[in-house]
């Protein structure tokens, strides 16, 4: 077994790269699976290492090869796979803490990729903390789906312009990010010394601290501390008027707070005294009355809404009720004492008068109690009305609705006239009235200060060199604010600012006077723009009918969107109507475009599904052809939403790349196999060419002495061979050719040039074999004709015997009786014993006719009858079944008979000898 494994190594250990790569990709050998990590690191070929890595598909293997491999392309592929697993959710990835630590080893572009594509929020957060590209941070802060990541990205941005753009982009999508970005941008501009930003921020803080005046004192402390901290940023940088405004309001709020603290201590002391008096049995009524008046005066003088004040008011009610009860009891006791005295004094009167007096007393007491109960019910009803009006007044003061506060306060005053003096006391009403008076004073003071500032701002407008629109805007805003101040102060308080009002209106007219010409021109331009938009609407409504194509709809939508953005250039009074018409048209176009986009998305989704199915097809070539058709169909579908198209194209291209990747891999393997096949084919061609070169040609005459001897042949017509080795080589050539043809068929060569060369070599070899066969077959006839020519030359006196003998010796010996006949004729000719026999003329002509018939050539006219007789004779012999000799034996017999006839007469030699040669050559040709 060990010897077998040593001699036959597994495919994955083959020296051939293609074999080794295919085995690594496909085999499930346990030893191979265990060796995959080593192959991925140590194999000599990069493609084999990549195949092993893909087979492993392990995080650590990709990460190590992304930096440790010698091949740059393999490092790039490994790096891409490593980053994909780092950012994804594949199985086998290390814990989150380690992946976060590995971020320090990545480049800037890779950090950006992790920050944009990672699925784990914590990993993306860590990548964002390391990212430095501003555009990435801005994009994440503005449009990322995770709110935490948006805040992290926003915290990394310091550029004020970028923060301003983010604030504008997220104005309607993320209020938190928009507010933080706007605050940070404003803080950055303030820190940079931007005067406009500083003034805007200072004005906002002044408005906020002014708003504190209308809020309850218990809610001012925290807000005032926050405003103090915010003011430190712009303190010393804000304009003088704003500085003075903020400082004066803050001083008042602080002094008001100290006054509230003193008032709280007085109320606590008064509360303790009242609780002590109420807890003492048999307290002096005068002392209680004095304490009640002091408590009423203290509560009435209180200007702050404090918890201690509410407790003192509750105790004051209890104290008042106790004093009233004691007064009632004292009056009843006095009445009883008076009646008893009268009874004693009139004891002598009649019992009837006493009873009458008692009856009158009881009736008077009942009437007094009834009147008192009725009055109490009336007072309770009035008290309920008073409580509801006080609550309404407090709500109006809290809301800052000073226009309705006066009427409500008048109703409360009228209601109080129906209540007794003690019942008129109401701590909530006193607080509300104090707050109302305080707000009116501060409102009047703050309003006049603001009116002065507005006059100063309008007066400074001509010298600022502002655009007329900016001047008109500021004047319009100032007038609106002035009207608000007048409405808040009321008619009575507004009369004190009439002088400021006249000054303000004069300044506004003076500021607007230089811009009147500009406004006239602008009105003309706005009219022209409005007409253009009206024409665009009419054209768009006509062009966006039911038969409009997508290109037309897209172009019309772009024009309408541009017109919608250009509505600032028309009359503001017509903007709302035109904007609504434009938006309605955009809605109709968007509906049709959305439907088209949905249809496009559905069509591309079907193509993606088909591509995904083809990616798992076993036939890579067929899948590649079909996916090319899918790509053409993808282009024909058209475009949809850009983001959806990009995502679908990425998915579709991934399946297409997988299919073409498989096809490329198969093509590379096929090319490598073709190269190996071509090399083997070239080797077979070389062997076939060598075999063709070794093919023996026409046998040459032998010159050695051994060949001078006659050779004995087993049968007549046998061709003598060269030697034993040559004969063995000749016999082995068909087997060698069959082996080469079998090996060529096994290679299945597809290259046409190699097939053509192979066929040419086979044809050449066949031609050589055929030529050699003819030479072997015609060797007897060639030798016989050559010897016959020597004999005829001697007989015709064309050469002497010695020269003829020199020519006779090198000739190859013919076979059988033909050789003996030729030798006999040569000897006769050499000894001058050969003489032409005139009687042999007829026989010679019969032989020539037989040779011409055998060569299938025409016979001269004078021998036509002979030819006819010969044909009849041969037909008769054939019909009688006499087929004893073949064409070759018949030709040898005719040649032997021609030699035996001897020398030609000199008169006939010129005619018969060429005719004989022509007939023999034709007969030899017919042997094929």
RALIN-V657226 format. One record per backbone hydrogen bond with DSSP energy under -0.5 kcal/mol. NH is the residue of the N-H (numbers start at 1). CO is the residue of the C=O. E is the energy in kcal/mol with one decimal. If there is no record, write none. Layout:
nh & co & e
NH & CO & E
NH & CO & E
This chain:
nh & co & e
5 & 1 & -2.4
6 & 2 & -2.3
7 & 3 & -2.5
8 & 4 & -3.1
9 & 7 & -0.6
13 & 10 & -1.7
14 & 11 & -1.9
20 & 16 & -2.5
21 & 17 & -3.0
22 & 18 & -2.5
23 & 19 & -2.2
24 & 20 & -2.2
25 & 21 & -1.7
26 & 22 & -1.5
27 & 23 & -2.1
33 & 29 & -2.7
34 & 30 & -2.3
35 & 31 & -1.4
36 & 32 & -0.8
36 & 33 & -0.7
39 & 35 & -2.5
40 & 36 & -2.7
41 & 37 & -1.0
42 & 38 & -3.1
43 & 39 & -1.9
49 & 45 & -1.9
50 & 46 & -2.5
51 & 47 & -2.2
52 & 48 & -2.3
53 & 49 & -2.4
54 & 50 & -2.6
55 & 51 & -2.1
56 & 52 & -2.5
57 & 53 & -3.8
62 & 58 & -2.3
63 & 59 & -2.4
64 & 60 & -2.6
65 & 61 & -2.3
66 & 62 & -1.6
67 & 64 & -0.9
68 & 64 & -2.0
69 & 65 & -1.4
75 & 71 & -2.0
76 & 72 & -2.2
77 & 73 & -2.3
78 & 74 & -2.8
79 & 75 & -2.6
80 & 76 & -2.3
81 & 77 & -2.3
82 & 78 & -2.7
83 & 79 & -2.5
84 & 80 & -2.1
85 & 81 & -2.2
86 & 82 & -2.3
87 & 83 & -2.3
88 & 84 & -1.0
93 & 90 & -0.9
99 & 95 & -2.0
100 & 96 & -2.4
101 & 97 & -2.0
102 & 98 & -2.1
103 & 99 & -0.6
103 & 100 & -1.0
104 & 101 & -1.3
105 & 102 & -1.7
106 & 103 & -1.4
111 & 107 & -2.5
112 & 108 & -2.2
113 & 109 & -2.1
114 & 110 & -2.5
115 & 111 & -2.7
116 & 112 & -1.7
117 & 113 & -2.5
118 & 114 & -2.2
119 & 87 & -2.3
124 & 120 & -2.2
125 & 121 & -2.5
126 & 122 & -2.3
127 & 123 & -2.3
128 & 124 & -2.7
129 & 125 & -1.7
130 & 126 & -0.7
130 & 127 & -0.8
131 & 127 & -1.4
134 & 132 & -0.5
137 & 133 & -1.9
138 & 134 & -2.7
139 & 135 & -2.3
140 & 136 & -2.6
141 & 137 & -2.5
142 & 138 & -1.6
143 & 139 & -2.5
144 & 140 & -1.9
147 & 145 & -0.6
150 & 146 & -1.7
151 & 147 & -1.9
152 & 148 & -2.3
153 & 149 & -2.8
154 & 150 & -2.1
155 & 151 & -1.9
156 & 152 & -0.8
156 & 153 & -0.8
157 & 154 & -1.1
163 & 159 & -2.2
164 & 160 & -2.3
165 & 161 & -2.3
166 & 162 & -2.3
167 & 163 & -2.4
168 & 164 & -1.9
169 & 165 & -2.4
170 & 166 & -2.3
171 & 168 & -1.0
174 & 170 & -2.0
178 & 174 & -2.4
179 & 175 & -2.6
180 & 176 & -2.7
181 & 177 & -2.8
182 & 178 & -2.4
183 & 179 & -2.7
184 & 180 & -2.7
185 & 181 & -2.5
186 & 182 & -2.5
187 & 183 & -2.7
188 & 184 & -2.5
189 & 185 & -2.4
190 & 186 & -2.5
191 & 187 & -2.7
192 & 188 & -1.7
193 & 190 & -1.4
194 & 189 & -2.8
195 & 193 & -0.6
198 & 194 & -2.2
199 & 195 & -2.6
200 & 196 & -2.5
201 & 197 & -2.5
202 & 198 & -2.6
203 & 199 & -2.4
204 & 200 & -2.1
205 & 201 & -2.2
206 & 202 & -2.2
207 & 203 & -2.3
208 & 204 & -2.2
209 & 205 & -2.4
210 & 206 & -2.1
211 & 207 & -1.7
212 & 208 & -0.8
213 & 210 & -1.3
214 & 211 & -1.1
215 & 212 & -1.4
219 & 216 & -1.5
220 & 217 & -1.3
221 & 217 & -0.5
223 & 219 & -0.5
224 & 220 & -2.9
225 & 221 & -2.1
226 & 222 & -2.2
227 & 223 & -2.3
228 & 224 & -2.2
229 & 225 & -2.0
230 & 226 & -2.2
231 & 227 & -2.3
232 & 228 & -1.1
233 & 230 & -1.0
234 & 230 & -0.6
234 & 231 & -0.6
235 & 231 & -1.6
237 & 234 & -2.0
238 & 234 & -1.8
243 & 239 & -2.2
244 & 240 & -2.6
245 & 241 & -2.3
246 & 242 & -2.6
247 & 243 & -2.5
248 & 244 & -2.4
249 & 245 & -1.9
250 & 246 & -2.5
251 & 247 & -2.4
252 & 248 & -2.1
253 & 249 & -2.2
254 & 250 & -2.3
255 & 251 & -2.5
256 & 252 & -2.5
257 & 253 & -1.5
258 & 254 & -1.8
259 & 255 & -2.3
260 & 256 & -1.7
261 & 257 & -1.6
262 & 258 & -1.9
263 & 259 & -2.3
264 & 260 & -2.0
265 & 261 & -1.6
266 & 262 & -1.9
267 & 263 & -2.2
268 & 264 & -2.0
269 & 265 & -1.8
270 & 266 & -2.3
271 & 267 & -2.4
272 & 268 & -1.9
273 & 269 & -1.7
274 & 270 & -2.3
275 & 271 & -2.4
276 & 272 & -1.9
277 & 273 & -2.2
278 & 274 & -2.6
279 & 275 & -1.5
280 & 277 & -0.9
281 & 279 & -0.5
283 & 280 & -0.8
288 & 284 & -2.1
289 & 285 & -2.8
290 & 286 & -2.6
291 & 287 & -2.4
292 & 288 & -2.2
293 & 289 & -2.3
294 & 290 & -2.2
295 & 291 & -2.3
296 & 292 & -2.4
297 & 293 & -2.3
298 & 294 & -2.4
299 & 295 & -2.6
300 & 296 & -2.3
301 & 297 & -2.0
302 & 298 & -0.8
302 & 299 & -0.6
306 & 304 & -1.1
310 & 306 & -1.4
311 & 307 & -1.7
312 & 308 & -2.5
313 & 309 & -2.3
314 & 310 & -2.0
315 & 311 & -2.2
316 & 312 & -2.4
317 & 313 & -1.9
318 & 314 & -1.8
319 & 315 & -2.5
320 & 316 & -2.5
321 & 317 & -2.5
322 & 318 & -2.1
323 & 319 & -2.2
324 & 320 & -2.4
325 & 321 & -2.3
326 & 322 & -2.2
327 & 323 & -2.1
328 & 324 & -2.1
329 & 325 & -2.2
330 & 326 & -2.5
331 & 327 & -2.1
332 & 328 & -2.2
333 & 329 & -2.3
334 & 330 & -2.2
335 & 331 & -2.5
336 & 332 & -2.3
337 & 333 & -2.5
338 & 334 & -2.4
339 & 335 & -2.1
340 & 336 & -2.4
341 & 337 & -2.3
342 & 338 & -2.4
343 & 339 & -2.5
344 & 340 & -2.3
345 & 341 & -3.1
346 & 342 & -2.9
347 & 344 & -1.1
349 & 346 & -1.8
354 & 350 & -1.6
355 & 351 & -2.4
356 & 352 & -2.3
357 & 353 & -2.4
358 & 354 & -2.4
359 & 355 & -2.3
360 & 356 & -2.6
361 & 357 & -2.5
362 & 358 & -2.4
363 & 359 & -2.4
364 & 360 & -2.7
365 & 361 & -2.5
366 & 362 & -2.3
367 & 363 & -2.6
368 & 364 & -2.6
369 & 365 & -2.3
370 & 366 & -2.5
371 & 367 & -2.9
372 & 368 & -2.4
373 & 369 & -2.3
374 & 370 & -2.6
375 & 371 & -2.7
376 & 372 & -2.1
377 & 373 & -2.2
378 & 374 & -2.3
379 & 375 & -2.6
380 & 376 & -2.3
381 & 377 & -2.3
382 & 378 & -2.7
383 & 379 & -2.3
384 & 380 & -2.3
385 & 381 & -2.3
386 & 382 & -2.5
387 & 383 & -2.7
388 & 384 & -2.2
389 & 385 & -2.3
390 & 386 & -2.6
391 & 387 & -2.3
392 & 388 & -2.3
393 & 389 & -2.5
394 & 390 & -2.5
395 & 391 & -2.4
396 & 392 & -2.2
397 & 393 & -2.4
398 & 394 & -2.7
399 & 395 & -2.3
400 & 396 & -0.7
400 & 397 & -0.5
401 & 396 & -2.3
402 & 400 & -1.7
404 & 401 & -0.9
405 & 401 & -0.8
406 & 402 & -0.8
408 & 404 & -1.9
409 & 405 & -2.5
410 & 406 & -2.1
411 & 407 & -1.9
412 & 408 & -1.8
413 & 409 & -2.1
414 & 410 & -2.0
415 & 411 & -1.8
416 & 412 & -1.9
417 & 413 & -0.9
418 & 415 & -1.2
419 & 416 & -1.6
424 & 420 & -1.2
424 & 421 & -0.5
425 & 422 & -0.9
430 & 426 & -2.4
431 & 427 & -2.4
432 & 428 & -2.5
433 & 429 & -2.8
434 & 430 & -2.5
435 & 431 & -2.7
436 & 432 & -2.8
437 & 433 & -2.6
438 & 434 & -2.4
439 & 435 & -2.8
440 & 436 & -2.3
441 & 437 & -2.1
442 & 438 & -2.5
443 & 439 & -3.0
444 & 440 & -2.4
445 & 441 & -2.5
446 & 442 & -3.3
447 & 443 & -3.0
448 & 444 & -2.2
449 & 445 & -2.1
450 & 446 & -2.5
451 & 447 & -2.3
452 & 448 & -2.2
453 & 449 & -2.1
454 & 450 & -2.5
455 & 451 & -2.3
456 & 452 & -2.4
457 & 453 & -2.7
458 & 454 & -2.6
459 & 455 & -2.5
460 & 456 & -1.6
461 & 457 & -0.6
461 & 458 & -0.8
463 & 460 & -0.5
464 & 461 & -1.7
465 & 462 & -0.6
466 & 461 & -0.6
471 & 467 & -2.3
472 & 468 & -2.8
473 & 469 & -2.4
474 & 470 & -2.4
475 & 471 & -2.4
476 & 472 & -2.6
477 & 473 & -2.7
478 & 474 & -2.4
479 & 475 & -2.5
480 & 476 & -2.3
481 & 477 & -2.4
482 & 478 & -2.3
483 & 479 & -2.4
484 & 480 & -2.0
485 & 481 & -2.1
486 & 482 & -2.3
487 & 483 & -2.5
488 & 484 & -2.0
489 & 485 & -2.4
490 & 486 & -2.0
493 & 489 & -0.6
494 & 490 & -2.0
495 & 491 & -1.0
496 & 493 & -0.9
497 & 494 & -1.6
498 & 495 & -1.5
501 & 497 & -2.2
502 & 498 & -2.5
503 & 499 & -2.1
504 & 500 & -2.6
505 & 501 & -2.5
506 & 502 & -2.1
507 & 503 & -2.3
508 & 504 & -2.2
509 & 505 & -2.2
510 & 506 & -2.2
511 & 507 & -2.2
512 & 508 & -2.0
513 & 509 & -1.3
514 & 510 & -0.5
515 & 512 & -1.0
516 & 513 & -1.3
519 & 515 & -2.2
520 & 516 & -1.8
521 & 517 & -2.0
522 & 518 & -2.5
523 & 519 & -2.0
524 & 520 & -1.7
525 & 521 & -2.3
526 & 522 & -2.9
527 & 523 & -2.1
528 & 524 & -2.2
529 & 525 & -2.7
530 & 526 & -2.5
531 & 527 & -2.1
532 & 528 & -2.0
533 & 529 & -2.2
534 & 530 & -2.3
535 & 531 & -2.3
536 & 532 & -2.4
537 & 533 & -2.6
538 & 534 & -2.2
539 & 535 & -2.6
540 & 536 & -2.9
541 & 537 & -2.6
542 & 538 & -1.6
543 & 539 & -2.1
544 & 540 & -1.6
548 & 545 & -1.4
553 & 549 & -2.3
554 & 550 & -2.8
555 & 551 & -2.4
556 & 552 & -2.7
557 & 553 & -2.5
558 & 554 & -2.2
559 & 555 & -2.1
560 & 556 & -2.5
561 & 557 & -2.8
562 & 558 & -2.2
563 & 559 & -2.2
564 & 560 & -2.5
565 & 561 & -2.1
566 & 562 & -1.2
567 & 564 & -1.1
568 & 565 & -0.5
569 & 566 & -1.8
570 & 567 & -1.6
574 & 571 & -1.7
575 & 571 & -0.7
575 & 572 & -0.6
576 & 572 & -0.6
578 & 574 & -2.1
579 & 575 & -3.1
580 & 576 & -2.1
581 & 577 & -2.1
582 & 578 & -2.8
583 & 579 & -2.6
584 & 580 & -2.5
585 & 581 & -2.2
586 & 582 & -2.6
587 & 583 & -2.5
588 & 584 & -2.0
589 & 585 & -2.5
590 & 586 & -3.2
591 & 587 & -2.2
592 & 588 & -1.8
593 & 589 & -2.8
594 & 590 & -3.0
595 & 591 & -2.0
596 & 592 & -2.3
597 & 593 & -2.9
598 & 594 & -2.7
599 & 595 & -2.5
600 & 596 & -2.8
601 & 597 & -2.8
602 & 598 & -2.5
603 & 599 & -2.5
604 & 600 & -2.7
605 & 601 & -2.2
606 & 602 & -2.0
607 & 603 & -1.9
608 & 604 & -2.5
609 & 605 & -2.3
610 & 606 & -2.2
611 & 607 & -2.6
612 & 608 & -2.7
613 & 609 & -2.1
614 & 610 & -2.5
615 & 611 & -1.8
616 & 612 & -0.6
616 & 613 & -1.0
617 & 614 & -1.7
620 & 618 & -1.1
623 & 619 & -2.2
624 & 620 & -2.4
625 & 621 & -2.1
626 & 622 & -2.4
627 & 623 & -2.6
628 & 624 & -1.7
629 & 625 & -1.5
630 & 626 & -2.0
631 & 627 & -2.2
632 & 628 & -2.0
633 & 629 & -2.3
634 & 630 & -2.4
635 & 631 & -2.0
636 & 632 & -1.8
637 & 633 & -1.5
638 & 634 & -0.9
645 & 641 & -3.3
646 & 642 & -2.7
647 & 643 & -2.2
648 & 644 & -2.8
649 & 645 & -3.1
650 & 646 & -2.2
651 & 647 & -1.9
652 & 648 & -3.2
653 & 649 & -3.2
654 & 650 & -1.7
655 & 651 & -1.7
656 & 652 & -2.4
657 & 653 & -3.2
658 & 654 & -1.9
659 & 655 & -2.1
660 & 656 & -2.9
661 & 657 & -2.6
662 & 658 & -2.1
663 & 659 & -2.3
664 & 660 & -3.0
665 & 661 & -2.4
666 & 662 & -2.7
667 & 663 & -2.8
668 & 664 & -2.9
669 & 665 & -2.5
670 & 666 & -2.7
671 & 667 & -3.2
672 & 668 & -2.8
673 & 669 & -2.6
674 & 670 & -2.9
675 & 671 & -2.6
676 & 672 & -2.3
677 & 673 & -2.8
678 & 674 & -3.2
679 & 675 & -2.3
680 & 676 & -2.3
681 & 677 & -3.0
682 & 678 & -2.9
683 & 679 & -2.1
684 & 680 & -2.4
685 & 681 & -2.7
686 & 682 & -2.4
687 & 683 & -2.3
688 & 684 & -2.8
689 & 685 & -2.7
690 & 686 & -2.5
691 & 687 & -2.7
692 & 688 & -2.2
693 & 689 & -2.4
694 & 690 & -2.2
695 & 691 & -0.6
695 & 692 & -0.6
707 & 704 & -0.9
708 & 705 & -1.4
709 & 706 & -0.8
718 & 715 & -1.5
720 & 718 & -0.5
727 & 723 & -2.1
728 & 724 & -2.3
729 & 725 & -2.4
730 & 726 & -2.5
731 & 727 & -2.1
732 & 728 & -1.9
733 & 729 & -1.1
734 & 730 & -0.6
736 & 732 & -2.2
737 & 733 & -2.5
738 & 734 & -2.6
739 & 735 & -2.4
740 & 736 & -2.4
741 & 737 & -2.7
742 & 738 & -2.3
743 & 739 & -2.4
744 & 740 & -2.5
745 & 741 & -2.5
746 & 742 & -2.1
747 & 743 & -1.4
748 & 744 & -1.1
749 & 744 & -0.6
755 & 751 & -2.2
756 & 752 & -3.1
757 & 753 & -2.6
758 & 754 & -2.5
759 & 755 & -2.6
760 & 756 & -2.6
761 & 757 & -2.4
762 & 758 & -2.5
763 & 759 & -3.0
764 & 760 & -2.8
765 & 761 & -2.7
766 & 762 & -3.0
767 & 763 & -2.8
768 & 764 & -2.6
769 & 765 & -2.9
770 & 766 & -2.9
771 & 767 & -2.8
772 & 768 & -3.0
773 & 769 & -2.9
774 & 770 & -2.6
775 & 771 & -2.7
776 & 772 & -2.9
777 & 773 & -2.7
778 & 774 & -3.7
779 & 775 & -0.7
782 & 778 & -2.9
783 & 779 & -2.5
784 & 780 & -2.5
785 & 781 & -2.7
786 & 782 & -2.3
787 & 783 & -2.5
788 & 784 & -2.4
789 & 785 & -2.4
790 & 786 & -1.7
791 & 787 & -2.4
792 & 788 & -2.8
793 & 789 & -2.1
794 & 790 & -2.0
795 & 791 & -2.6
796 & 792 & -2.4
797 & 794 & -1.1
798 & 793 & -2.8
799 & 793 & -1.0
804 & 800 & -2.1
805 & 801 & -2.5
806 & 802 & -1.8
807 & 803 & -1.7
808 & 804 & -2.2
809 & 805 & -1.9
810 & 806 & -0.7
811 & 807 & -0.6
811 & 808 & -0.7
818 & 815 & -0.8
819 & 815 & -0.9
819 & 816 & -0.6
820 & 816 & -1.2
821 & 817 & -2.5
822 & 818 & -2.3
823 & 819 & -2.5
824 & 820 & -2.4
825 & 821 & -2.3
826 & 822 & -2.5
827 & 823 & -2.4
828 & 824 & -2.1
829 & 825 & -2.4
830 & 826 & -2.8
831 & 827 & -1.9
832 & 829 & -1.0
833 & 828 & -3.0
834 & 828 & -1.0
838 & 836 & -0.6
840 & 837 & -1.6
841 & 838 & -1.2
842 & 839 & -0.5
844 & 840 & -2.4
845 & 841 & -2.3
846 & 842 & -2.4
847 & 843 & -2.3
848 & 844 & -2.5
849 & 845 & -2.6
850 & 846 & -2.3
851 & 847 & -2.6
852 & 848 & -2.7
853 & 849 & -2.5
854 & 850 & -2.5
855 & 851 & -2.2
856 & 852 & -0.6
856 & 853 & -0.8
857 & 852 & -2.4
863 & 860 & -1.5
864 & 861 & -1.5
867 & 863 & -2.2
868 & 864 & -2.4
869 & 865 & -2.5
870 & 866 & -2.7
871 & 867 & -2.3
872 & 868 & -2.3
873 & 869 & -2.6
874 & 870 & -2.7
875 & 871 & -2.5
876 & 872 & -2.5
877 & 873 & -2.4
878 & 874 & -2.5
879 & 875 & -2.6
880 & 876 & -1.6
881 & 878 & -1.3
882 & 877 & -2.7
883 & 881 & -1.2
890 & 886 & -2.1
891 & 887 & -2.3
892 & 888 & -2.5
893 & 889 & -2.3
894 & 890 & -2.3
895 & 891 & -2.5
896 & 892 & -2.7
897 & 893 & -2.4
898 & 894 & -2.2
899 & 895 & -2.4
900 & 896 & -2.4
901 & 897 & -1.3
902 & 899 & -1.3
908 & 905 & -0.6
909 & 905 & -1.5
910 & 906 & -0.6
911 & 908 & -0.8
912 & 908 & -3.3
913 & 909 & -1.7
915 & 911 & -1.4
916 & 912 & -2.6
917 & 913 & -2.3
918 & 914 & -2.6
919 & 915 & -2.1
920 & 916 & -2.4
921 & 917 & -2.5
922 & 918 & -2.0
923 & 919 & -2.2
924 & 920 & -2.6
925 & 921 & -1.9
926 & 922 & -1.8
927 & 923 & -0.9
927 & 924 & -0.6
928 & 925 & -1.4
